[in-house]
């Protein structure tokens, strides 16, 4: 028996990818990587200075499914940490709704990438962010874990 579209991890990952690319890359102009850990992205062989890295951690795919994600917010040229703080604040606009309410990410059926259809939503639960940390190469970064909750037809 085939899994329902809401239970397909590929649909979850592609929907999350679409959300962050549409908002952080297309609208805000930041580079966004997926499952690359802390590594800075390269565009035409040149490493970018500011980026977000979305890392899929764990998935519990029961009737009340959860997807855990660690978001690395990083800036390589940021002596005071102001850029990474501004990036964190910008990210929160996409994680938290108006007046502190909850926001959700549309869950799409991605079987036909040319014709995505909405099949539900994933509620965003931001968790406590780390403070600013400095890597050996002076990159400043903040780690922000989030949890997505969504219904699955089993």
PyMOL CGO cylinders between C-alpha atoms (Angstrom):
from pymol import cmd
from pymol.cgo import CYLINDER

trace = [
    CYLINDER, 0.00, 0.00, 0.00, 1.40, 3.40, -0.99, 0.3, 1, 1, 1, 1, 1, 1,
    CYLINDER, 1.40, 3.40, -0.99, 1.86, 6.13, 1.58, 0.3, 1, 1, 1, 1, 1, 1,
    CYLINDER, 1.86, 6.13, 1.58, -0.50, 9.08, 1.51, 0.3, 1, 1, 1, 1, 1, 1,
    CYLINDER, -0.50, 9.08, 1.51, 1.10, 12.25, 0.08, 0.3, 1, 1, 1, 1, 1, 1,
    CYLINDER, 1.10, 12.25, 0.08, 1.03, 13.87, 3.55, 0.3, 1, 1, 1, 1, 1, 1,
    CYLINDER, 1.03, 13.87, 3.55, 3.28, 11.08, 4.87, 0.3, 1, 1, 1, 1, 1, 1,
    CYLINDER, 3.28, 11.08, 4.87, 5.95, 11.34, 2.17, 0.3, 1, 1, 1, 1, 1, 1,
    CYLINDER, 5.95, 11.34, 2.17, 9.15, 12.78, 3.60, 0.3, 1, 1, 1, 1, 1, 1,
    CYLINDER, 9.15, 12.78, 3.60, 10.12, 14.01, 0.13, 0.3, 1, 1, 1, 1, 1, 1,
    CYLINDER, 10.12, 14.01, 0.13, 7.04, 16.27, 0.09, 0.3, 1, 1, 1, 1, 1, 1,
    CYLINDER, 7.04, 16.27, 0.09, 7.97, 17.61, 3.54, 0.3, 1, 1, 1, 1, 1, 1,
    CYLINDER, 7.97, 17.61, 3.54, 11.58, 18.39, 2.56, 0.3, 1, 1, 1, 1, 1, 1,
    CYLINDER, 11.58, 18.39, 2.56, 10.70, 19.94, -0.81, 0.3, 1, 1, 1, 1, 1, 1,
    CYLINDER, 10.70, 19.94, -0.81, 7.97, 22.09, 0.78, 0.3, 1, 1, 1, 1, 1, 1,
    CYLINDER, 7.97, 22.09, 0.78, 10.40, 23.37, 3.42, 0.3, 1, 1, 1, 1, 1, 1,
    CYLINDER, 10.40, 23.37, 3.42, 13.02, 23.98, 0.75, 0.3, 1, 1, 1, 1, 1, 1,
    CYLINDER, 13.02, 23.98, 0.75, 10.52, 25.96, -1.35, 0.3, 1, 1, 1, 1, 1, 1,
    CYLINDER, 10.52, 25.96, -1.35, 9.49, 28.09, 1.64, 0.3, 1, 1, 1, 1, 1, 1,
    CYLINDER, 9.49, 28.09, 1.64, 13.00, 29.13, 2.57, 0.3, 1, 1, 1, 1, 1, 1,
    CYLINDER, 13.00, 29.13, 2.57, 14.17, 29.65, -1.02, 0.3, 1, 1, 1, 1, 1, 1,
    CYLINDER, 14.17, 29.65, -1.02, 11.09, 31.70, -1.91, 0.3, 1, 1, 1, 1, 1, 1,
    CYLINDER, 11.09, 31.70, -1.91, 11.54, 33.95, 1.14, 0.3, 1, 1, 1, 1, 1, 1,
    CYLINDER, 11.54, 33.95, 1.14, 15.21, 34.11, 2.13, 0.3, 1, 1, 1, 1, 1, 1,
    CYLINDER, 15.21, 34.11, 2.13, 16.76, 33.74, -1.33, 0.3, 1, 1, 1, 1, 1, 1,
    CYLINDER, 16.76, 33.74, -1.33, 14.24, 35.16, -3.80, 0.3, 1, 1, 1, 1, 1, 1,
    CYLINDER, 14.24, 35.16, -3.80, 12.79, 37.97, -1.66, 0.3, 1, 1, 1, 1, 1, 1,
    CYLINDER, 12.79, 37.97, -1.66, 15.67, 38.79, 0.71, 0.3, 1, 1, 1, 1, 1, 1,
    CYLINDER, 15.67, 38.79, 0.71, 18.63, 37.89, -1.52, 0.3, 1, 1, 1, 1, 1, 1,
    CYLINDER, 18.63, 37.89, -1.52, 20.53, 35.60, 0.88, 0.3, 1, 1, 1, 1, 1, 1,
    CYLINDER, 20.53, 35.60, 0.88, 22.19, 32.37, -0.13, 0.3, 1, 1, 1, 1, 1, 1,
    CYLINDER, 22.19, 32.37, -0.13, 20.48, 29.32, 1.38, 0.3, 1, 1, 1, 1, 1, 1,
    CYLINDER, 20.48, 29.32, 1.38, 21.99, 25.84, 1.62, 0.3, 1, 1, 1, 1, 1, 1,
    CYLINDER, 21.99, 25.84, 1.62, 20.38, 22.58, 2.65, 0.3, 1, 1, 1, 1, 1, 1,
    CYLINDER, 20.38, 22.58, 2.65, 22.03, 19.81, 4.66, 0.3, 1, 1, 1, 1, 1, 1,
    CYLINDER, 22.03, 19.81, 4.66, 25.48, 21.34, 4.21, 0.3, 1, 1, 1, 1, 1, 1,
    CYLINDER, 25.48, 21.34, 4.21, 26.07, 21.94, 7.92, 0.3, 1, 1, 1, 1, 1, 1,
    CYLINDER, 26.07, 21.94, 7.92, 28.17, 25.04, 8.47, 0.3, 1, 1, 1, 1, 1, 1,
    CYLINDER, 28.17, 25.04, 8.47, 29.88, 25.17, 5.04, 0.3, 1, 1, 1, 1, 1, 1,
    CYLINDER, 29.88, 25.17, 5.04, 29.60, 28.53, 3.23, 0.3, 1, 1, 1, 1, 1, 1,
    CYLINDER, 29.60, 28.53, 3.23, 27.97, 28.38, -0.19, 0.3, 1, 1, 1, 1, 1, 1,
    CYLINDER, 27.97, 28.38, -0.19, 29.96, 29.07, -3.34, 0.3, 1, 1, 1, 1, 1, 1,
    CYLINDER, 29.96, 29.07, -3.34, 28.54, 30.97, -6.30, 0.3, 1, 1, 1, 1, 1, 1,
    CYLINDER, 28.54, 30.97, -6.30, 30.67, 30.71, -9.43, 0.3, 1, 1, 1, 1, 1, 1,
    CYLINDER, 30.67, 30.71, -9.43, 33.56, 29.51, -7.27, 0.3, 1, 1, 1, 1, 1, 1,
    CYLINDER, 33.56, 29.51, -7.27, 33.39, 32.43, -4.81, 0.3, 1, 1, 1, 1, 1, 1,
    CYLINDER, 33.39, 32.43, -4.81, 32.39, 31.79, -1.19, 0.3, 1, 1, 1, 1, 1, 1,
    CYLINDER, 32.39, 31.79, -1.19, 29.54, 33.98, 0.01, 0.3, 1, 1, 1, 1, 1, 1,
    CYLINDER, 29.54, 33.98, 0.01, 29.90, 36.01, 3.21, 0.3, 1, 1, 1, 1, 1, 1,
    CYLINDER, 29.90, 36.01, 3.21, 26.34, 35.76, 4.59, 0.3, 1, 1, 1, 1, 1, 1,
    CYLINDER, 26.34, 35.76, 4.59, 24.08, 32.73, 4.39, 0.3, 1, 1, 1, 1, 1, 1,
    CYLINDER, 24.08, 32.73, 4.39, 21.48, 30.49, 5.99, 0.3, 1, 1, 1, 1, 1, 1,
    CYLINDER, 21.48, 30.49, 5.99, 21.98, 26.73, 6.20, 0.3, 1, 1, 1, 1, 1, 1,
    CYLINDER, 21.98, 26.73, 6.20, 18.84, 24.63, 6.68, 0.3, 1, 1, 1, 1, 1, 1,
    CYLINDER, 18.84, 24.63, 6.68, 19.71, 21.20, 8.13, 0.3, 1, 1, 1, 1, 1, 1,
    CYLINDER, 19.71, 21.20, 8.13, 17.11, 18.43, 8.42, 0.3, 1, 1, 1, 1, 1, 1,
    CYLINDER, 17.11, 18.43, 8.42, 17.72, 16.67, 11.73, 0.3, 1, 1, 1, 1, 1, 1,
    CYLINDER, 17.72, 16.67, 11.73, 15.01, 14.15, 12.55, 0.3, 1, 1, 1, 1, 1, 1,
    CYLINDER, 15.01, 14.15, 12.55, 11.54, 13.18, 11.45, 0.3, 1, 1, 1, 1, 1, 1,
    CYLINDER, 11.54, 13.18, 11.45, 8.76, 11.44, 13.38, 0.3, 1, 1, 1, 1, 1, 1,
    CYLINDER, 8.76, 11.44, 13.38, 6.19, 10.39, 10.83, 0.3, 1, 1, 1, 1, 1, 1,
    CYLINDER, 6.19, 10.39, 10.83, 3.17, 9.33, 12.86, 0.3, 1, 1, 1, 1, 1, 1,
    CYLINDER, 3.17, 9.33, 12.86, -0.36, 10.77, 12.74, 0.3, 1, 1, 1, 1, 1, 1,
    CYLINDER, -0.36, 10.77, 12.74, 1.03, 13.89, 14.48, 0.3, 1, 1, 1, 1, 1, 1,
    CYLINDER, 1.03, 13.89, 14.48, 4.27, 14.20, 12.56, 0.3, 1, 1, 1, 1, 1, 1,
    CYLINDER, 4.27, 14.20, 12.56, 7.29, 16.31, 13.51, 0.3, 1, 1, 1, 1, 1, 1,
    CYLINDER, 7.29, 16.31, 13.51, 10.23, 17.54, 11.48, 0.3, 1, 1, 1, 1, 1, 1,
    CYLINDER, 10.23, 17.54, 11.48, 13.20, 18.96, 13.37, 0.3, 1, 1, 1, 1, 1, 1,
    CYLINDER, 13.20, 18.96, 13.37, 15.44, 21.46, 11.62, 0.3, 1, 1, 1, 1, 1, 1,
    CYLINDER, 15.44, 21.46, 11.62, 18.57, 23.32, 12.69, 0.3, 1, 1, 1, 1, 1, 1,
    CYLINDER, 18.57, 23.32, 12.69, 19.07, 26.65, 10.96, 0.3, 1, 1, 1, 1, 1, 1,
    CYLINDER, 19.07, 26.65, 10.96, 22.57, 28.08, 10.92, 0.3, 1, 1, 1, 1, 1, 1,
    CYLINDER, 22.57, 28.08, 10.92, 22.63, 31.84, 10.42, 0.3, 1, 1, 1, 1, 1, 1,
    CYLINDER, 22.63, 31.84, 10.42, 26.17, 32.84, 9.43, 0.3, 1, 1, 1, 1, 1, 1,
    CYLINDER, 26.17, 32.84, 9.43, 28.24, 35.87, 8.45, 0.3, 1, 1, 1, 1, 1, 1,
    CYLINDER, 28.24, 35.87, 8.45, 31.96, 35.78, 7.62, 0.3, 1, 1, 1, 1, 1, 1,
    CYLINDER, 31.96, 35.78, 7.62, 32.61, 39.54, 7.68, 0.3, 1, 1, 1, 1, 1, 1,
    CYLINDER, 32.61, 39.54, 7.68, 30.94, 40.63, 10.89, 0.3, 1, 1, 1, 1, 1, 1,
    CYLINDER, 30.94, 40.63, 10.89, 33.36, 41.82, 13.62, 0.3, 1, 1, 1, 1, 1, 1,
    CYLINDER, 33.36, 41.82, 13.62, 30.62, 42.98, 16.02, 0.3, 1, 1, 1, 1, 1, 1,
    CYLINDER, 30.62, 42.98, 16.02, 28.00, 40.34, 15.18, 0.3, 1, 1, 1, 1, 1, 1,
    CYLINDER, 28.00, 40.34, 15.18, 25.50, 42.94, 13.96, 0.3, 1, 1, 1, 1, 1, 1,
    CYLINDER, 25.50, 42.94, 13.96, 24.95, 41.34, 10.56, 0.3, 1, 1, 1, 1, 1, 1,
    CYLINDER, 24.95, 41.34, 10.56, 24.17, 37.90, 12.00, 0.3, 1, 1, 1, 1, 1, 1,
    CYLINDER, 24.17, 37.90, 12.00, 21.77, 39.48, 14.52, 0.3, 1, 1, 1, 1, 1, 1,
    CYLINDER, 21.77, 39.48, 14.52, 19.97, 41.35, 11.72, 0.3, 1, 1, 1, 1, 1, 1,
    CYLINDER, 19.97, 41.35, 11.72, 19.77, 38.09, 9.73, 0.3, 1, 1, 1, 1, 1, 1,
    CYLINDER, 19.77, 38.09, 9.73, 18.30, 36.33, 12.78, 0.3, 1, 1, 1, 1, 1, 1,
    CYLINDER, 18.30, 36.33, 12.78, 15.69, 39.08, 13.19, 0.3, 1, 1, 1, 1, 1, 1,
    CYLINDER, 15.69, 39.08, 13.19, 14.83, 38.90, 9.48, 0.3, 1, 1, 1, 1, 1, 1,
    CYLINDER, 14.83, 38.90, 9.48, 14.44, 35.11, 9.69, 0.3, 1, 1, 1, 1, 1, 1,
    CYLINDER, 14.44, 35.11, 9.69, 12.01, 35.47, 12.59, 0.3, 1, 1, 1, 1, 1, 1,
    CYLINDER, 12.01, 35.47, 12.59, 9.68, 37.45, 10.31, 0.3, 1, 1, 1, 1, 1, 1,
    CYLINDER, 9.68, 37.45, 10.31, 9.25, 34.20, 8.37, 0.3, 1, 1, 1, 1, 1, 1,
    CYLINDER, 9.25, 34.20, 8.37, 8.97, 31.95, 11.44, 0.3, 1, 1, 1, 1, 1, 1,
    CYLINDER, 8.97, 31.95, 11.44, 6.54, 33.91, 13.62, 0.3, 1, 1, 1, 1, 1, 1,
    CYLINDER, 6.54, 33.91, 13.62, 3.23, 35.38, 12.53, 0.3, 1, 1, 1, 1, 1, 1,
    CYLINDER, 3.23, 35.38, 12.53, 1.81, 38.83, 13.16, 0.3, 1, 1, 1, 1, 1, 1,
    CYLINDER, 1.81, 38.83, 13.16, 1.84, 39.94, 16.79, 0.3, 1, 1, 1, 1, 1, 1,
    CYLINDER, 1.84, 39.94, 16.79, 3.81, 36.85, 17.84, 0.3, 1, 1, 1, 1, 1, 1,
    CYLINDER, 3.81, 36.85, 17.84, 1.26, 34.38, 16.50, 0.3, 1, 1, 1, 1, 1, 1,
    CYLINDER, 1.26, 34.38, 16.50, 2.19, 31.13, 14.86, 0.3, 1, 1, 1, 1, 1, 1,
    CYLINDER, 2.19, 31.13, 14.86, 3.05, 30.79, 11.19, 0.3, 1, 1, 1, 1, 1, 1,
    CYLINDER, 3.05, 30.79, 11.19, 2.88, 27.72, 8.99, 0.3, 1, 1, 1, 1, 1, 1,
    CYLINDER, 2.88, 27.72, 8.99, 4.61, 26.39, 5.90, 0.3, 1, 1, 1, 1, 1, 1,
    CYLINDER, 4.61, 26.39, 5.90, 2.40, 25.01, 3.14, 0.3, 1, 1, 1, 1, 1, 1,
    CYLINDER, 2.40, 25.01, 3.14, 2.84, 21.27, 2.64, 0.3, 1, 1, 1, 1, 1, 1,
    CYLINDER, 2.84, 21.27, 2.64, 2.79, 20.51, -1.08, 0.3, 1, 1, 1, 1, 1, 1,
    CYLINDER, 2.79, 20.51, -1.08, 2.35, 17.33, -3.06, 0.3, 1, 1, 1, 1, 1, 1,
    CYLINDER, 2.35, 17.33, -3.06, 5.57, 17.50, -5.08, 0.3, 1, 1, 1, 1, 1, 1,
    CYLINDER, 5.57, 17.50, -5.08, 4.88, 14.53, -7.36, 0.3, 1, 1, 1, 1, 1, 1,
    CYLINDER, 4.88, 14.53, -7.36, 4.60, 16.95, -10.29, 0.3, 1, 1, 1, 1, 1, 1,
    CYLINDER, 4.60, 16.95, -10.29, 7.08, 19.82, -9.66, 0.3, 1, 1, 1, 1, 1, 1,
    CYLINDER, 7.08, 19.82, -9.66, 5.48, 21.87, -12.44, 0.3, 1, 1, 1, 1, 1, 1,
    CYLINDER, 5.48, 21.87, -12.44, 2.10, 21.74, -10.68, 0.3, 1, 1, 1, 1, 1, 1,
    CYLINDER, 2.10, 21.74, -10.68, 2.47, 21.78, -6.88, 0.3, 1, 1, 1, 1, 1, 1,
    CYLINDER, 2.47, 21.78, -6.88, -0.76, 21.27, -4.99, 0.3, 1, 1, 1, 1, 1, 1,
    CYLINDER, -0.76, 21.27, -4.99, -1.32, 22.20, -1.35, 0.3, 1, 1, 1, 1, 1, 1,
    CYLINDER, -1.32, 22.20, -1.35, -2.14, 19.18, 0.84, 0.3, 1, 1, 1, 1, 1, 1,
    CYLINDER, -2.14, 19.18, 0.84, -1.81, 20.73, 4.28, 0.3, 1, 1, 1, 1, 1, 1,
    CYLINDER, -1.81, 20.73, 4.28, 0.34, 22.91, 6.48, 0.3, 1, 1, 1, 1, 1, 1,
    CYLINDER, 0.34, 22.91, 6.48, 3.24, 22.56, 8.89, 0.3, 1, 1, 1, 1, 1, 1,
    CYLINDER, 3.24, 22.56, 8.89, 3.08, 24.67, 12.05, 0.3, 1, 1, 1, 1, 1, 1,
    CYLINDER, 3.08, 24.67, 12.05, 6.43, 26.36, 12.85, 0.3, 1, 1, 1, 1, 1, 1,
    CYLINDER, 6.43, 26.36, 12.85, 7.64, 26.14, 16.46, 0.3, 1, 1, 1, 1, 1, 1,
    CYLINDER, 7.64, 26.14, 16.46, 10.90, 28.10, 16.93, 0.3, 1, 1, 1, 1, 1, 1,
    CYLINDER, 10.90, 28.10, 16.93, 13.00, 26.93, 19.86, 0.3, 1, 1, 1, 1, 1, 1,
    CYLINDER, 13.00, 26.93, 19.86, 15.67, 28.83, 21.81, 0.3, 1, 1, 1, 1, 1, 1,
    CYLINDER, 15.67, 28.83, 21.81, 18.44, 30.17, 19.61, 0.3, 1, 1, 1, 1, 1, 1,
    CYLINDER, 18.44, 30.17, 19.61, 22.07, 30.02, 20.63, 0.3, 1, 1, 1, 1, 1, 1,
    CYLINDER, 22.07, 30.02, 20.63, 23.97, 33.19, 21.28, 0.3, 1, 1, 1, 1, 1, 1,
    CYLINDER, 23.97, 33.19, 21.28, 26.48, 34.41, 18.74, 0.3, 1, 1, 1, 1, 1, 1,
    CYLINDER, 26.48, 34.41, 18.74, 29.35, 31.97, 18.35, 0.3, 1, 1, 1, 1, 1, 1,
    CYLINDER, 29.35, 31.97, 18.35, 32.61, 32.65, 16.55, 0.3, 1, 1, 1, 1, 1, 1,
    CYLINDER, 32.61, 32.65, 16.55, 34.24, 29.93, 14.44, 0.3, 1, 1, 1, 1, 1, 1,
    CYLINDER, 34.24, 29.93, 14.44, 38.00, 29.52, 13.96, 0.3, 1, 1, 1, 1, 1, 1,
    CYLINDER, 38.00, 29.52, 13.96, 37.87, 31.57, 10.74, 0.3, 1, 1, 1, 1, 1, 1,
    CYLINDER, 37.87, 31.57, 10.74, 36.08, 34.45, 12.57, 0.3, 1, 1, 1, 1, 1, 1,
    CYLINDER, 36.08, 34.45, 12.57, 32.68, 33.58, 11.04, 0.3, 1, 1, 1, 1, 1, 1,
    CYLINDER, 32.68, 33.58, 11.04, 29.92, 34.58, 13.43, 0.3, 1, 1, 1, 1, 1, 1,
    CYLINDER, 29.92, 34.58, 13.43, 26.92, 32.28, 13.59, 0.3, 1, 1, 1, 1, 1, 1,
    CYLINDER, 26.92, 32.28, 13.59, 23.72, 31.60, 15.48, 0.3, 1, 1, 1, 1, 1, 1,
    CYLINDER, 23.72, 31.60, 15.48, 22.08, 28.17, 15.65, 0.3, 1, 1, 1, 1, 1, 1,
    CYLINDER, 22.08, 28.17, 15.65, 18.29, 28.22, 15.69, 0.3, 1, 1, 1, 1, 1, 1,
    CYLINDER, 18.29, 28.22, 15.69, 16.43, 24.92, 16.05, 0.3, 1, 1, 1, 1, 1, 1,
    CYLINDER, 16.43, 24.92, 16.05, 12.82, 24.79, 14.88, 0.3, 1, 1, 1, 1, 1, 1,
    CYLINDER, 12.82, 24.79, 14.88, 10.20, 22.07, 14.95, 0.3, 1, 1, 1, 1, 1, 1,
    CYLINDER, 10.20, 22.07, 14.95, 7.46, 21.67, 12.37, 0.3, 1, 1, 1, 1, 1, 1,
    CYLINDER, 7.46, 21.67, 12.37, 4.24, 19.93, 13.39, 0.3, 1, 1, 1, 1, 1, 1,
    CYLINDER, 4.24, 19.93, 13.39, 1.81, 18.57, 10.81, 0.3, 1, 1, 1, 1, 1, 1,
    CYLINDER, 1.81, 18.57, 10.81, -0.93, 16.01, 10.35, 0.3, 1, 1, 1, 1, 1, 1,
    CYLINDER, -0.93, 16.01, 10.35, -0.33, 12.82, 8.41, 0.3, 1, 1, 1, 1, 1, 1,
    CYLINDER, -0.33, 12.82, 8.41, -2.82, 10.36, 6.97, 0.3, 1, 1, 1, 1, 1, 1,
    CYLINDER, -2.82, 10.36, 6.97, -1.60, 6.89, 7.88, 0.3, 1, 1, 1, 1, 1, 1,
]
cmd.load_cgo(trace, "trace")
